[in-house]
Amino acid sequence: MHSLENNESPNPAQQNVAVERQRRSERMRLVAQMLLEEAEEMDGVGLNGDAGVVGIGGAENELQPGLTFGLAAVAQQVLFATGEQLETSEAQALRAAVIGGDWDAALALLSSLPPNTANQQYNNHNSDHSYNYNLSNYNYYSETNNTTNNMSPAEAIALVQEQRFLETLFGVTSTNNNNNARDALLLLRRPDVAAYLPHPRRAALAARLMNLPPPSPPSSSPKQTTKLQRASLLARIAPAVFPSIPRARLTSLLNDAIAFQASRCLYHNVRDPSDLSLLQDHVCVPALTFPGTCWRVLDDGSGRSGGGDEVVAVGHKDEVWMVTFSPDARRLASASKDCSAIIWDADTFQILHTLRGHVDHVSVVAWSPDSRLILTGSNDHSVKLWDAISGLCISTFSAHGDTITALAFVGGNANNSFTNSSGSTARRFVSSSLDKNVLLWSIETGQVLHKWTGVRVTDFGISHDGSRLITVSDKRIRVFGLSDNINTVLGANGPKDEILSVQETDSITSISVAQDTPNGRYILVNVSGSQEIHLWDLDEQPPRVIRTYAGHKQSRFVIRSSFGGYHDTFVVSGSEDSNVYVWSREHGKLLEILKGHTGTVNSISWNRERNIFASASDDHTIRIWGVAVPPASSASTSTSA
């Protein structure tokens, strides 16, 4: 039977023409919107309500009506060419009513809208894209999040009623100032006002009647103030009736384009994201941005490092198990099997202090957030606290019964008004040991404030904001809450209880917490059995591994990997094959295998301020890696091609 239905597929050429026509119309509308927004900003009445006005020459409060009108005229011409408009007729009517102070018209229009109206068309546009962990790093044009809010018509009506009350109270449109307070009070008592303004909001407005300022002489400034207030109100209530294009849509798209350009660059390592340009495709030149060249070798003096053109400094006499740069990027600390720790100058890499006092191997070292103190942990079961400025030992903590596996300070920074006897703002630290105890200590009293027991923790990290302690033991990752209050009463379901526990596929030897999220959302864990490094997202529900990095060798020893780059865009790890491995954090692609060490590489630490990193090895050396072309010799840290 012959079907009467038309089963012919659309002409592909016609489809392409229609799509291109639609895209051209969208582009023109976005350009027109941007021009109008620029005109509003230059007129001092942008929809954000900001009063600051800057003219062409940069002089504040200098209006440029000619240029403002010109931009608006160009925008109208663009719209005329497309046969489109930026706003619906309702939006245009609301704009005219609010800016003109026609409150009855504005309220009538808002009251006619469905109760559940809200502009959600573009709400998810600025969500966290998979290609970048922190889009705010690449906000090229503005620091404002342009995601549209969900203003309901009811809330919009309430805001209009509040503005109407205030303008009535201060006599914006009245010629008889003697009746302003009375008229405002009568307005507040009207049933249609009470229907949208709950009692607390009406009470707050009524309180303004009791605190009126004295009358001021007439001037033109109240008109400008009213203009700005109404523009600000319009910006707040616009989402209730503006379903078409969110404000600064083109800016938002351009920011995404910048983020996408950065995401495609495997060696992306730019200190200032504003260096990126939309005018050309972006690519970082590794020789200028990636520290893949060995600059220095800090040796034991035996000559086993090879020397060559590298600058060699005498250092540890045995295996180096850990390195870490200070938070202020000015010094490097190392821990060694030779029972010592060394503090190095991060510019010259000369030894500032050698910390001796432990009677067994020094396994771990940690800096205080203000870089004034250092903790060292040893196989002699003790923890020592040192003044990093003088190199003197301040205290010894001896509550553990086995090798110390990890150390970290909790809180304390340059903005903290508290300082202890050493002048540091650090107040507490955490230590873990093979004795199945994790201890929270008070630096001032030397007392144990809290104890987690029963699990042999091989390593842990603390979130950047100090709110979470993240431990690894065997195949388990556990997260505990850390209270900011040193006097917090501890007990069942208290702030130190376990808040998360996830299982790994094999034994975990170390953990590194990313610095690009304050709560410790992203962590790296080295998994020895599979010889992999896993990037976890602990905020996912449930938490999961989102990237896997492989290629290095690890089966017997503790290897400490690290995030690297100005914005944690690399993953860097040592290896039992004496090499340093570098991956792209986002893509998981192995980028570099750096040779030079002659023994297992145990630890990596990246200096974000100087864009260098250090690697520590069983060959008794520390290697300092920098860019092939030093910053002083290059005009910039990235190029476009």
Residue, then its C-alpha position, 0 to 999 in steps of 0.5 A: m500500500h502506498s503511504l501518504e506520509n512524506n518519508e523523504s529526508p530533508n535536503p542536507a544542503q538546505q539543512n546546512v544553510a538553515v543552520e548557518r543562518q541561525r548561527r549567524s543570527e545568534r552571533m549578531r545578537l550576541v555582538a549587539q548585546m555586548l555593544l549595548e552592555e558596553a554602552e550601559e557601562m560607559d553611561g554609568v548605569g550598567l545592569n549590575g548597578d555599579a556607579g563607577v564611570v570611566g571615560i575614554g581617557g580614564a577620567e572617572n565620572e566623565l560621561q561619553p554620550g557621543l560614544t555611548f550613543g554610537l555603540a547603541a546605534v551600531a547595536q541597533q543596526v546589527l539587530f535591524a540587519t538580522g530582523e531580531q530583537l534582544e528582548t521580548s515585548e514584555a521585557q521591553a515593557l518592564r525595562a521602561a516601567v522600572i527605569g521610569g518608575d511606573w510601579d503600577a505597570a511593572l507590578a501588573l506585568l510581573s503579576s501576569l507571569p506564571p508563578n513558576t517562571a524562571n530563566q533556566q535556559y542557560n543555567n548550566h552553561n558555566s558548570d565545571h567542564s571536564y576539560n578543566y578543573n578550575l575555569s575561574n583560572y581562565n576568566y579572561y574578561s571578567e571575574t563575574n560568574n554569569t550564570t543566570n539566577n532563578m528569580s521568581p515573579a513573586e520575589a521580583i514583585a517583592l523587590v519592586q514593592e521595596q523599591r517603591f516604598l523607599e522612593t515614596l519614603f524619600g520623596v523621589t517623585s513627590t512634590n510634597n515632602n511633608n507627607n512622604a512618611r505617611d504615604a510610605l506607611l500607608l503603602l506598607r499596609r496595603p494588602d497587595v504589598a503584604a501578600y508579597l512581603p513577609h512580616p520580617r521584611r515589612a518590619a525592616l522597612a517600617a524601621r526606616l521610618m524611625n531613622l530618617p536622615p535630616p532634609s538635604p538641599p536639592s541637587s542633581s545627585p538624587k536623580q543619578t542615585t535613583k537611576l542607578q538603584r532602578a538599574s540595579l533593581l532591573a538587573r535583579i528581577a530581569p531573569a523573571v521575564f528575560p528568557s532569551i540571552p543572559r547578560a554577558r553571554l558573549t563574555s561567558l562564551l569567550n571565557d570558555a573558549i580561553a579555557f578550551q584553548a588551555s585544555r588542549c595544550l598538553y604542556h600548559n603552564v602559564r602563571d597568568p591566564s590573562d596572557l592567553s589571547l583569543l586572536q591566535d591558537h594557544v600552545c606553550v613551548p616546553a623549552l620556555t614553560f616546562p622545567g625538563t632540564c636538570w639545572r643543578v645536582l645536590d650531591d654527596g661529594s663523591g662525584r657519582s652524579g656525573g657532574g658535567d655542565e651541572v652545578v654540583a653542591v655537597g649534600h647528603k651522605d646517604e639515600v634522600w627519601m623526601v624533598t619539599f619546598s617551603p610555602d614561601a618558595r624560598r627554601l627547600a627541605s630534604a630528609s635522608k637515610d643519613c639521619s639528617a635533614i637539610i634546609w637549602d636556599a631555593d635560589t643558590f641551593q647552598i646549605l642554610h642549615t643541617l638539622r641533626g639530632h635524630v639517632d636513626h634515618v629521617s623519613v619525612v619532613a614538613w613545613s609550617p604554612d608560614s615557612r618558619l617551622i619544620l617538622t622532621g620524623s624519624n625511624d627512631h620513633s620521634v618527631k622534632l620541631w625546628d626553627a627554620i630560620s635559626g636551624l635550632c631544635i625547639s621540641t621533641f615529641s615522643a609518643h609514637g612507638d614505631t617509624i614516623t610515616a607522615l607529618a603535616f601542620v594544621g592551620g597557621n598562616a601569615n594572616n593569623s594574629f596568633t603567634n607561638s613562642s617561635g614567632s610562627t602562627a602554626r598551632r597544631f600538627v598531625s603525625s602518623s606512624l607504623d604503630k597504628n596511631v595518628l596523633l594531633w598535637s598542640i605545638e605550645t603544650g606538646q600534648v596530644l589533642h586527639k588520637w586515631t588508632g587501629v590502622r597503620v597509616t602509610d601517608f596522609g594529606i591535609s586539605h588546603d583549608g585545613s578542614r579535612l585529614i585524608t589518610v591512606s592505609d593498605k587499600r583504603i582511603r579515609v577522610f576525617g574532619l578537622s575542627d579549626n578550634i584547638n579547644t574543640v571537645l572531642g567525642a562520639n560523632g565529633p569533628k574528628d570522626e571519619i566522614l568518608s572511606v573508599q577502597e582502592t584496587d591495591s596497596i597505597t604507598s603515598i598521597s598528594v592533595a591538589q592545591d587548586t581546590p581548598n577542601g582537598r577534592y582531588i588527590l593523587v595516590n600511588v598504587s604499588g601493585s598495579q604500578e599506577i597513580h590514580l587521581w581521585d575526585l572525593d566530592e563525586q557521589p560516590p567518589r571515583v578515580i577520574r584519571t590513571y597515570a602509568g609507565h613508571k616502575q614501583s613495586r617495593f619502595v615508597i614513591r611520592s608523586s606530586f602535582g606540578g605546574y602553576h595551576d597543578t596541570f601536571v602529575v610528576s612522579g619518581s620511579e624505581d627505574s631511576n627516572v622522573y615521569v611527567w604526565s598531563r593531569e587532564h589528558g593522562k598522557l605521558l609527556e616526559i621521562l627525565k633521566g639523570h638519577t642512578g637510583t630509585v627516585n623517591s620524592i618530587s616537590w614543585n616550586r610554583e613560584r619559581n617554576i622548578f621542581a626537585s627530585a630526591s633519589d637513593d643515589h644520595t642526590i637531589r636534582i633541581w629541574g628548570v626550563a631549558v631557556p631560563p626566564a631571564s633569557s625568554a621574553s615570555t612563558s608561552t607563545s601562540a602559534 
